[in-house]
């Protein structure tokens, strides 16, 4: 089929299954429906000698991917002489590898936070690279050209990989923060660096094996990478993707205008008029009503209320769970539906019926409590070696968590079985066929084009494993972590065992099954009562797999964009080392220089919500696993064993049933979709369970506006103004995120941090717009059943 065929151009940018209205009619008239039927024959492995197949049509795909999704976003050509590993690419990439992870680590401890995503680097690197190509002299230094010519797409991919491989806060940095805040363990930088590097990099060592199964086979599509490929090809092409083009300002000018608007506006909800951010207007009418505060309150949006006021004018609140402009609408709809049912319907029922003694606590909180509603003092139940002291626990108090926290555990259990069941019901044939074909299928055009480049030697992967394994052994043996070497090895075995099967599911369905809960269950049985060892085991067991798949996904992106494997390997490894080191430096500076760091009332919002959730989980798992090993039945009997339970007036509720709920739930829409194949039931997805994983600390204030903005941009505008959406949607998302991020930095370092926050304090801190969100029952966290001084709630430590 000729590249200049207008119907082929249409088909490249949107599959017929995603077209609507006149576009769908045009596609069908052009024979696209016949094209997709032939695609199905290829996908299902039909024999070429089948007389019912259009052989000429199949032969036309010899120089194309057999998958329409890939054909619509990935070019089937390559220029092997195009410069890739250039000096400017490494300079720009390393700069991003320091700046973006460092900023995200700074924001990580703040609520509300904002994450500078990889798309920001992807978009901003384009004008930066073009400026370097235009202005840097064409000199050669020690044989290395400073300016090898026009900025090209392969350099752009390499830069983006370096910017994104470690842009999120390294999971292990939370271990270090929890040790400091909860367990008073402050070790030197060597320990911190060893733990972070080992957990971040050891998963890369399986890349050599994963490449054979998850990168080279054409059937391993990795759908998320196709979005990046489309954007790369769009930025480096004179034509924009989509039907036709959108006349208007350039992407660069649009970004500048949106960035300035976002930067300027955030001064109001972020500093001048904070009520615009925490717009809990219902609680302002009756500020002392504890029931209204529980339902509508959102003090600091992380504790004391469900946030049913659902109004905010703060982009950092809206994008706290991720930019709504970067998530498909069908996924947003699933997440919102799950939020409404589980947190606006089921959670209030459980709370107001006093399940898990919920009415004695705030309905939503990220912390754990003792039986006098004080934050659980873990130091009172620890031995000097940081293991659990059962007698001290008995003398102190049982451990209690809020209703939303307990619900989040249940939903995490359900998401495990739901994801597996959904993948089995909807994708079992594709997974089986494509998994078999991945072992022996013929290389497609992209694999053939990549075969000309030298592959990464196996000893490179082995070197990564041996060095990072050594760092892991040193970190758990030299410092008192209470984690034996056999547990470290077991965590790695679990992670490596699941990389290929879970990677195949993710490469085909775009869904990853997390190992965080499973690793908690295992370590709860194996090492009860050791919270630090639990955190480390969970991190190595979970993040090793996640990092391995992140590494593999990036390799698939390089595969699609024809970036040689060896520069890809070194860009990921070096950028991960640089990013992790930068994050540790930022974290150390913050704990040294920011007063009240991680305290609930830190005035600048550095309350460390994720750290407290992580620390609370370590307490829950360690305490309960130890009690179960001692034969004790508890209020939250076996959180680490997926048995959070309570008894009240003869009623017994256990979250173990969420495993069953997750396994059964996908069956219902699957059966109904068989009867009604064109209904909306086919869009129901397990993200209903795992999409609300940030509650707590997130509330409705984060989820409802997020879904509303997503509906406008990802559904309405995308359907009605597709060319505008294609040209500006992701640019707008990047501009809003980066504008807020820069504004937060300026406010903190120019107005809040200097002179201990005294700049502007007199005039701004006392006016109504900055005080009303932080007063009344909402701000004080008054439960429905407040305790009198000295009163206790719940059962005795062993009397359930």
C-alpha positions in Angstrom: 0.0 0.0 0.0 1.5 3.3 -1.0 2.6 5.7 1.6 0.9 8.6 -0.2 -2.5 6.9 -0.2 -4.7 9.3 1.8 -6.6 6.5 3.4 -3.4 4.9 4.4 -2.4 8.1 6.1 -5.7 8.1 7.9 -5.2 4.5 9.0 -1.7 5.2 10.2 -2.8 7.7 12.8 -6.0 6.0 14.1 -7.1 2.4 13.9 -10.6 2.0 12.5 -11.7 0.6 15.8 -11.0 4.0 17.3 -12.6 6.1 14.7 -16.1 7.4 14.9 -18.7 9.1 12.7 -17.6 10.2 9.3 -14.1 9.0 10.0 -15.3 5.5 10.5 -17.3 5.6 7.3 -14.3 6.9 5.4 -12.1 4.2 6.8 -14.6 1.4 5.9 -14.9 2.8 2.4 -11.1 2.7 2.1 -11.0 -1.0 2.9 -9.6 -0.5 6.4 -12.1 -3.0 7.8 -10.7 -5.6 5.4 -7.2 -4.6 6.5 -8.0 -5.3 10.1 -9.5 -8.7 9.3 -6.3 -9.6 7.6 -4.5 -8.4 10.7 -6.5 -10.7 12.8 -5.3 -13.6 10.7 -1.7 -12.6 11.3 -2.3 -12.1 15.0 -3.9 -15.5 15.5 -1.2 -17.3 13.7 -3.2 -18.4 10.7 -1.3 -20.4 8.1 -0.2 -18.5 5.0 -1.5 -21.2 2.7 -5.1 -20.7 3.9 -7.0 -20.1 0.7 -9.3 -17.6 2.4 -6.5 -15.2 3.1 -5.5 -12.3 0.8 -1.9 -13.3 0.2 -1.0 -10.1 -1.6 -2.2 -8.1 1.3 -0.1 -10.1 3.8 2.9 -9.8 1.6 2.5 -6.1 1.8 3.3 -6.3 5.5 6.7 -7.8 4.9 8.1 -4.3 5.5 5.5 -3.5 8.2 4.7 -4.7 11.7 1.8 -7.1 11.7 0.1 -5.1 14.4 -2.0 -2.1 13.5 -1.2 -0.3 16.7 2.5 -0.4 15.9 2.0 0.6 12.3 0.1 3.7 13.4 2.8 5.1 15.6 6.2 3.6 14.6 8.2 4.3 11.4 9.4 1.3 9.4 12.6 3.0 8.3 16.0 3.7 9.8 19.0 5.8 9.1 22.0 4.0 10.6 24.3 6.9 10.0 22.2 9.3 12.2 24.3 10.4 15.2 23.0 9.0 18.6 25.5 9.1 21.4 26.6 12.7 20.9 28.2 15.0 23.4 25.2 17.3 23.5 22.8 14.4 24.0 24.8 13.2 27.1 25.1 16.8 28.5 21.4 17.5 28.1 20.4 14.0 29.3 22.6 14.1 32.4 21.3 17.6 33.2 17.8 16.3 33.1 18.8 13.2 35.1 19.9 15.6 37.9 17.2 18.2 37.7 14.0 16.2 37.3 14.7 13.5 39.9 16.0 16.1 42.3 12.9 18.3 42.0 10.6 15.3 42.2 12.4 14.2 45.4 11.8 17.6 46.8 8.1 17.5 45.9 7.8 13.9 47.1 7.8 14.9 50.7 5.3 17.7 50.2 1.5 17.6 50.1 0.0 18.5 47.8 2.8 17.5 45.5 3.4 17.7 41.8 5.4 15.3 39.7 7.5 16.5 36.8 6.8 13.7 34.4 9.0 12.4 31.6 6.8 14.2 29.0 8.1 17.5 30.3 11.7 16.5 29.5 10.6 15.0 26.2 8.9 18.3 25.1 11.5 20.7 26.6 14.4 18.7 25.2 13.2 19.4 21.7 13.7 23.2 21.7 16.9 22.8 23.8 18.4 20.4 21.4 17.5 22.5 18.4 19.0 25.6 20.1 22.2 23.7 20.7 22.3 22.6 17.1 21.8 26.3 16.0 24.1 28.1 18.4 26.9 25.7 19.5 30.0 26.1 17.3 30.9 23.3 15.0 34.2 22.6 16.7 35.9 19.3 17.5 37.5 18.7 20.9 39.7 15.6 21.3 38.0 14.1 18.2 34.5 14.7 19.6 32.3 17.1 17.7 30.5 19.6 19.8 27.8 20.1 17.2 27.4 17.1 14.9 24.6 18.8 12.9 20.8 19.0 13.2 19.2 17.7 16.4 17.7 14.4 15.5 15.1 12.0 16.9 17.6 9.4 18.1 19.4 11.9 20.3 16.0 13.1 21.5 15.1 9.5 22.5 18.4 9.0 24.4 17.9 12.3 26.3 14.3 11.3 27.2 15.4 7.9 28.4 18.1 9.5 30.7 15.5 12.0 32.0 12.8 9.4 32.8 14.6 6.3 33.9 14.9 7.6 37.5 12.6 10.6 37.5 10.4 9.3 40.3 11.6 9.1 43.8 13.6 5.9 44.3 11.5 3.5 46.3 14.4 2.8 48.7 14.6 6.5 49.7 11.4 5.9 51.7 13.3 3.1 53.7 15.9 5.7 54.7 13.2 8.3 55.6 11.2 5.8 57.6 14.3 4.6 59.5 15.0 8.2 60.4 11.5 9.3 61.4 10.1 6.1 62.9 13.0 4.1 64.1 15.6 6.8 64.9 18.2 5.1 62.7 20.4 7.6 60.9 23.2 5.9 59.0 25.9 7.5 56.8 25.6 8.3 53.1 27.4 5.0 52.2 24.6 2.9 53.6 22.0 5.0 51.9 23.8 5.0 48.5 24.4 1.2 48.6 20.7 0.5 49.4 19.4 2.8 46.7 21.8 1.7 44.0 21.3 -2.0 44.7 17.5 -1.7 44.6 17.4 0.5 41.6 20.0 -1.3 39.4 19.9 -5.0 40.2 16.8 -5.5 38.2 18.6 -4.2 35.1 20.8 -7.4 35.2 18.0 -9.5 33.9 17.7 -7.3 30.8 19.7 -9.7 28.7 17.2 -12.5 29.3 14.2 -10.2 29.2 15.3 -8.8 25.8 14.8 -12.2 24.1 11.2 -12.6 25.4 9.9 -9.0 25.8 11.8 -6.8 23.3 12.7 -8.5 20.1 9.4 -10.5 19.5 6.9 -8.4 17.4 4.0 -9.6 19.6 5.4 -7.9 22.6 3.9 -4.5 21.7 4.3 -2.4 25.0 1.3 -0.2 24.1 2.4 2.7 26.4 5.5 3.2 24.3 3.5 3.8 21.2 2.3 7.2 22.7 5.9 8.2 23.1 6.8 7.0 19.6 3.9 9.0 18.2 5.0 12.2 20.0 8.7 11.7 18.9 7.6 11.2 15.3 5.3 14.2 15.5 7.9 16.6 17.0 10.5 15.6 14.3 8.1 15.8 11.4 6.4 18.6 9.5 3.1 16.8 9.7 1.1 16.4 12.9 -0.6 13.2 13.8 -4.3 12.9 13.4 -6.9 13.7 10.7 -5.6 16.8 9.0 -3.7 19.5 10.7 -4.6 22.2 13.2 -3.7 25.8 12.2 -2.5 27.9 15.1 0.5 28.8 17.2 3.4 26.5 17.4 3.7 24.0 20.2 6.6 26.0 21.6 4.7 29.2 21.8 1.6 27.4 23.3 3.9 25.9 26.0 5.3 29.2 26.9 1.9 30.9 27.3 0.5 27.9 29.3 3.6 27.8 31.5 3.4 31.5 32.4 -0.3 31.2 33.2 0.2 28.1 35.4 3.2 29.6 37.1 1.4 32.9 37.9 -1.9 31.4 39.0 -0.3 29.0 41.5 0.7 32.0 43.7 -3.0 32.3 44.7 -3.9 28.8 45.8 -0.3 28.1 46.9 0.4 31.2 48.9 -1.9 34.2 48.8 -5.3 32.5 49.0 -4.9 28.9 50.2 -8.6 28.4 50.6 -8.7 28.1 46.8 -6.7 24.9 47.2 -8.5 23.4 50.2 -11.9 24.6 49.1 -13.9 22.6 51.7 -16.7 25.2 51.6 -19.3 22.9 53.3 -17.3 22.7 56.5 -17.0 26.5 56.6 -20.8 26.7 57.1 -20.7 24.4 60.2 -17.0 24.3 61.2 -17.5 22.4 64.5 -19.7 19.5 63.1 -17.6 16.4 63.2 -19.9 14.4 60.9 -19.7 17.1 58.2 -16.0 17.3 58.7 -15.7 13.5 58.2 -17.6 13.6 54.9 -16.7 17.0 53.4 -13.5 18.0 55.2 -10.1 17.9 53.6 -7.7 19.6 56.0 -4.4 19.4 54.1 -6.3 16.9 52.0 -4.7 14.0 53.6 -6.5 13.4 56.9 -9.8 13.9 58.7 -12.2 13.9 55.8 -13.4 12.4 52.6 -13.3 15.7 50.7 -16.8 15.5 49.3 -16.6 19.3 48.8 -14.9 18.2 45.5 -13.9 21.8 44.5 -10.3 23.0 44.1 -8.6 25.6 42.0 -5.2 24.2 42.5 -3.6 22.2 39.6 -1.2 20.4 42.1 -4.3 19.0 43.8 -5.9 18.0 40.5 -2.7 16.4 39.2 -1.7 14.8 42.6 -2.6 11.3 41.3 -1.2 12.0 37.8 -2.0 14.4 35.1 -5.6 13.9 33.8 -4.4 15.0 30.4 -2.1 12.0 30.1 -4.5 9.2 31.1 -7.0 7.6 28.7 -10.6 8.4 29.5 -11.6 4.8 29.8 -9.0 4.3 32.5 -10.1 7.5 34.3 -13.7 6.4 34.1 -12.8 3.1 35.7 -10.8 4.8 38.5 -13.6 7.3 39.2 -16.2 4.5 39.3 -14.1 2.6 41.8 -13.6 5.7 43.9 -17.3 6.5 44.1 -18.3 2.9 45.1 -15.5 2.1 47.5 -14.9 5.5 49.1 -18.1 7.4 48.8 -20.5 4.5 49.4 -18.8 1.5 51.1 -16.3 3.4 53.3 -18.9 5.7 55.0 -21.1 2.6 55.7 -18.2 0.8 57.4 -17.1 4.0 59.2 -20.4 5.1 60.6 -21.3 1.5 61.7 -18.1 1.6 63.8 -16.4 -1.2 61.9 -12.7 -1.4 63.0 -13.7 1.2 65.7 -13.7 3.8 62.9 -15.9 6.3 64.7 -13.2 6.9 67.3 -10.7 7.9 64.6 -10.7 10.3 61.6 -12.4 8.5 58.6 -9.3 9.1 56.5 -5.7 9.1 57.8 -2.4 7.9 56.7 -1.1 7.2 60.2 -1.7 4.5 62.8 -3.2 5.2 66.3 -3.1 3.8 69.7 -6.2 3.3 71.8 -6.2 6.9 73.0 -6.1 8.3 69.4 -2.5 9.3 69.6 -0.1 8.5 66.8 1.2 5.0 67.4 4.5 5.4 69.2 6.5 2.5 67.7 9.5 3.2 69.8 7.5 1.9 72.8 7.2 -1.6 71.4 10.7 -2.0 70.0 13.7 -3.8 71.4 17.1 -2.2 71.1 17.7 -4.2 67.9 14.6 -2.7 66.4 12.5 -5.9 66.6 9.1 -6.1 68.2 8.8 -6.5 72.0 5.6 -8.5 72.6 5.4 -7.6 76.3 5.9 -3.9 75.6 3.1 -4.1 72.9 0.8 -5.8 75.5 1.5 -3.0 78.0 1.0 -0.3 75.5 -1.9 -0.6 73.0 -3.3 -2.4 70.0 -2.7 -0.8 66.7 -5.5 0.9 64.8 -5.8 2.4 61.3 -8.5 4.6 59.7 -11.3 3.2 57.6 -9.9 4.4 54.3 -6.5 2.9 55.2 -8.1 -0.5 55.9 -10.1 -0.2 52.7 -6.9 0.5 50.7 -5.5 -2.8 52.0 -8.6 -4.6 50.9 -8.5 -3.0 47.4 -4.8 -3.9 47.0 -5.7 -7.5 47.7 -8.5 -7.4 45.2 -6.4 -5.8 42.5 -4.0 -8.8 42.6 -6.6 -11.4 41.8 -8.6 -9.1 39.6 -5.7 -8.3 37.3 -4.8 -11.9 36.9 -8.4 -12.9 36.2 -9.0 -10.0 33.8 -5.8 -11.0 31.9 -6.9 -14.6 31.8 -10.5 -13.8 30.6 -9.7 -11.1 28.0 -6.2 -11.9 26.9 -5.6 -15.6 27.5 -5.6 -16.4 23.8 -3.3 -13.5 22.9 -1.0 -14.2 25.8 -0.8 -17.9 25.0 -0.4 -17.4 21.2 2.0 -14.5 21.5 4.0 -16.1 24.3 4.5 -19.1 22.1 5.3 -17.0 19.1 7.7 -14.9 21.2 9.9 -18.0 21.5 10.0 -18.7 17.7 8.2 -16.0 15.7 10.0 -14.4 12.8 11.4 -11.0 13.3 9.4 -8.1 11.9 10.8 -5.1 10.1 11.8 -3.4 13.3 13.7 -6.4 14.6 15.5 -6.7 11.2 16.4 -3.1 11.2 17.8 -3.4 14.7 19.8 -6.5 13.9 22.5 -4.4 12.3 23.5 -2.8 15.6 25.8 -4.6 18.1 23.9 -6.1 21.0 24.7 -5.6 24.7 27.2 -8.3 25.8 26.0 -10.7 28.4 28.9 -9.9 30.7 27.6 -6.3 31.0 24.4 -7.6 32.6 26.4 -10.1 34.8 28.7 -7.2 36.0 25.6 -5.2 37.0 24.2 -8.1 38.9 27.4 -9.0 40.8 28.3 -5.4 41.7 24.7 -4.6 42.9 24.4 -8.0 44.7 27.6 -7.1 46.6 26.3 -3.7 47.6 23.1 -5.3 48.8 25.0 -7.8 50.9 27.2 -5.1 52.4 24.2 -2.9 53.2 22.3 -5.6 55.2 25.4 -7.1 56.9 27.5 -4.1 57.9 24.5 -2.2 59.3 21.9 -3.6 61.7 19.0 -4.2 59.4 17.9 -7.6 60.9 17.7 -9.0 57.4 19.6 -12.2 56.8 21.4 -12.9 53.5 19.0 -15.8 52.7 16.0 -13.3 52.8 17.8 -11.0 50.3 18.4 -14.0 48.0 14.8 -15.0 48.3 13.5 -11.5 47.5 15.6 -11.6 44.3 14.4 -15.0 43.3 10.8 -13.9 43.7 11.4 -10.8 41.6 13.3 -12.6 38.8 10.8 -15.4 38.7 7.9 -13.0 37.9 9.7 -10.7 35.4 9.0 -12.7 32.3 5.3 -13.7 32.9 4.3 -10.3 34.3 6.3 -8.6 31.6 4.4 -10.5 28.9 1.1 -9.5 30.5 2.3 -5.8 30.6 3.7 -5.9 27.1 0.3 -7.1 25.7 -2.3 -5.6 28.1 -0.5 -2.6 29.5 -1.2 -3.8 33.0 1.5 -4.7 35.6 0.8 -7.0 38.5 2.6 -5.5 41.5 4.5 -7.8 44.0 4.4 -5.4 46.9 1.6 -7.1 48.7 2.8 -10.6 48.0 6.3 -9.8 49.3 4.7 -8.4 52.5 2.8 -11.7 53.0 6.0 -13.7 52.5 8.2 -11.7 54.8 5.4 -11.5 57.4 5.6 -15.3 57.6 9.3 -15.6 57.3 10.6 -12.8 59.5 7.8 -11.7 61.9 8.4 -8.6 64.0 11.3 -7.1 62.0 10.0 -3.9 60.4 13.3 -2.7 58.8 13.9 -6.1 57.3 10.3 -6.1 56.0 10.8 -2.8 54.2 14.0 -4.0 52.6 12.7 -7.4 51.6 9.6 -5.7 50.1 11.7 -3.2 48.2 14.1 -5.8 46.7 11.3 -8.2 45.9 9.0 -5.6 44.3 11.2 -2.9 42.9 13.7 -5.3 41.4 10.9 -6.6 39.1 9.5 -3.2 38.5 12.9 -1.8 37.5 13.6 -4.8 35.3 10.4 -4.1 33.4 11.1 -0.3 33.3 14.5 -1.2 31.8 12.9 -3.5 29.3 10.1 -1.0 28.4 12.8 1.6 27.6 14.6 -0.9 25.5 11.5 -1.5 23.5 11.1 2.2 23.0 14.7 2.3 21.7 13.8 -0.7 19.5 10.9 1.1 18.0 12.9 4.3 17.4 16.0 2.4 16.1 18.4 3.6 18.9 21.4 1.2 19.2 21.2 -1.1 22.3 24.6 -0.2 23.8 24.0 3.6 24.1 20.6 2.7 25.5 22.1 0.4 28.1 24.7 3.0 29.3 22.2 5.8 29.3 19.9 4.0 31.6 22.6 2.7 34.0 24.5 6.0 34.3 21.3 8.1 34.5 19.9 5.8 37.3 23.1 6.2 39.3 23.1 10.0 38.8 19.4 10.3 39.6 19.6 8.2 42.8 22.6 10.1 44.1 20.9 13.4 43.4 17.8 12.3 45.2 19.7 11.2 48.3 21.5 14.6 48.3 18.2 16.5 48.1 16.7 14.3 50.9 19.6 14.8 53.2 19.5 18.6 52.6 15.8 18.6 53.4 16.0 16.7 56.7 18.9 19.0 57.7 17.5 22.4 56.7 13.7 22.2 56.8 12.2 22.6 60.3 9.6 20.1 61.4 10.3 17.8 58.4 7.7 15.0 58.2 5.7 16.3 61.2 1.9 16.5 60.6 1.8 20.3 61.2 4.8 21.2 59.0 3.8 24.7 57.9 5.1 24.5 54.3 3.4 21.2 53.6 6.4 18.9 53.9 4.5 16.3 55.9 5.9 13.3 54.1 2.6 11.5 53.3 4.1 8.6 51.4 6.8 8.1 54.0 4.2 7.9 56.8 2.1 5.4 54.8 5.2 3.3 54.2 6.2 3.5 57.8 2.7 2.7 59.0 2.7 -0.3 56.8 6.0 -1.5 58.2 4.5 -1.3 61.7 1.3 -3.0 60.8 2.9 -5.9 59.0 5.6 -6.4 61.6 3.4 -6.1 64.7 0.6 -8.3 63.3 2.9 -10.9 61.8 4.6 -11.2 65.2 1.4 -11.5 67.0 0.1 -14.2 64.7 3.4 -16.1 65.1 2.8 -15.9 68.9 -0.7 -17.3 68.4 -2.6 -14.0 69.1 -5.8 -13.0 67.4 -6.0 -9.2 66.8 -8.3 -6.5 65.6 -6.3 -6.3 62.4 -5.4 -10.0 62.5 -2.9 -10.6 59.8 -2.7 -7.4 57.6 0.5 -9.0 56.5 -1.4 -12.2 55.8 -4.3 -10.4 54.1 -6.6 -10.9 57.1 -7.5 -7.5 58.4 -10.5 -8.2 60.6 -12.7 -6.9 63.3 -15.4 -8.0 65.6 -18.2 -5.8 66.9 -21.4 -7.0 68.5 -21.0 -10.4 67.0 -20.3 -9.2 63.5 -17.0 -10.3 61.9 -15.7 -8.5 58.8 -12.5 -9.6 57.2 -10.7 -8.1 54.2 -9.5 -11.6 53.1 -12.7 -11.7 51.1 -11.3 -8.9 48.8 -9.1 -11.6 47.3 -12.3 -13.5 46.3 -14.0 -10.2 45.2 -11.1 -9.4 42.9 -11.2 -12.9 41.4 -15.0 -12.9 40.8 -15.6 -9.3 39.8 -14.1 -9.5 36.2 -16.2 -12.5 35.4 -19.5 -10.6 35.5 -18.7 -7.9 32.9 -16.9 -10.5 30.8 -20.0 -12.7 30.6 -22.3 -9.7 30.0 -20.0 -8.4 27.3 -20.4 -11.7 25.5 -24.1 -11.1 25.3 -23.8 -7.4 24.6 -20.5 -7.0 22.7 -21.0 -3.4 21.8 -21.9 -2.1 25.3 -19.7 -0.1 27.6 -19.0 -3.3 29.7 -16.0 -4.1 27.6 -14.2 -1.1 29.1 -14.5 -2.3 32.7 -11.0 -2.9 33.9 -9.2 -3.9 37.2 -8.0 -0.3 37.7 -11.3 0.0 39.5 -9.5 -1.6 42.4 -5.9 -0.4 42.1 -6.6 3.1 40.7 -7.4 4.5 44.1 -4.1 3.3 45.7 -3.1 6.8 46.8 -6.0 7.0 49.3 -4.9 7.9 51.9 -3.5 10.5 51.7 -5.5 11.5 48.6 -9.3 12.3 48.9 -12.2 13.2 46.6 -10.6 16.6 46.2 -8.0 14.9 44.1 -10.0 12.3 42.3 -13.2 14.1 41.3 -11.7 17.2 39.7 -9.1 14.9 38.1 -11.8 12.9 36.5 -13.8 16.0 35.5 -10.8 17.5 33.7 -10.0 14.2 32.2 -13.5 13.9 30.8 -13.3 17.3 29.2 -9.9 16.8 27.5 -9.7 13.1 27.0 -13.3 12.5 25.9 -15.0 15.7 24.8 -12.2 17.6 23.2 -10.5 14.4 21.9 -13.7 13.4 20.1 -14.8 16.8 18.8 -11.5 18.6 18.2 -9.0 15.8 17.6 -6.5 17.8 15.7 -6.3 20.4 18.5 -6.0 17.7 21.0 -3.3 15.9 19.1 -1.3 19.1 18.8 -1.7 20.7 22.2 -3.0 18.2 24.8 0.3 16.8 26.0 2.0 20.2 25.7 -0.7 21.7 28.0 -0.1 18.9 30.5 3.6 19.4 30.5 3.2 23.2 30.8 0.8 23.0 33.7 3.0 20.6 35.6 6.2 22.4 35.1 4.6 25.9 35.7 3.3 24.7 39.1 6.6 23.1 40.0 8.7 26.2 39.3 6.1 28.3 41.2 6.3 26.0 44.2 10.1 26.3 44.2 10.0 30.1 44.0 7.4 30.4 46.7 9.4 28.1 49.1 12.9 29.4 48.5 12.0 33.1 48.1 9.0 33.5 50.5 8.8 30.6 53.0 12.3 29.3 53.7 14.2 32.6 54.1 14.0 34.3 57.5 12.1 31.3 58.9 9.0 32.2 56.8 8.7 35.7 58.1 8.5 37.3 54.7 4.8 38.4 54.2 3.8 36.4 57.2 2.0 39.3 59.0 -0.2 40.3 56.2 -1.0 36.9 54.7 -1.0 34.3 57.4 -3.8 35.9 59.4 -6.4 36.8 56.8 -9.5 34.6 56.3 -8.4 33.1 53.0 -5.4 31.5 54.6 -7.0 30.5 57.9 -10.5 29.2 57.2 -9.3 25.9 55.7 -7.3 25.1 58.9 -9.9 25.7 61.6 -12.8 23.8 63.2 -13.4 20.0 63.5 -11.9 19.5 60.1 -8.5 20.9 61.0 -8.4 19.4 64.4 -9.4 15.9 63.3 -12.2 15.5 65.8 -13.8 12.1 65.4 -17.5 11.4 65.6 -16.9 9.8 69.0 -14.3 12.0 70.7 -12.6 10.6 73.8 -12.4 12.3 77.1 -8.9 12.5 78.6 -7.7 9.1 79.8 -10.4 7.2 77.9 -9.5 4.3 75.7 -11.3 2.6 72.8 -11.1 -0.8 71.2 -10.3 -4.2 72.8 -7.4 -5.0 75.1 -4.2 -6.0 73.5 -5.1 -9.7 73.6 -8.8 -9.7 74.3 -10.6 -10.0 71.0 
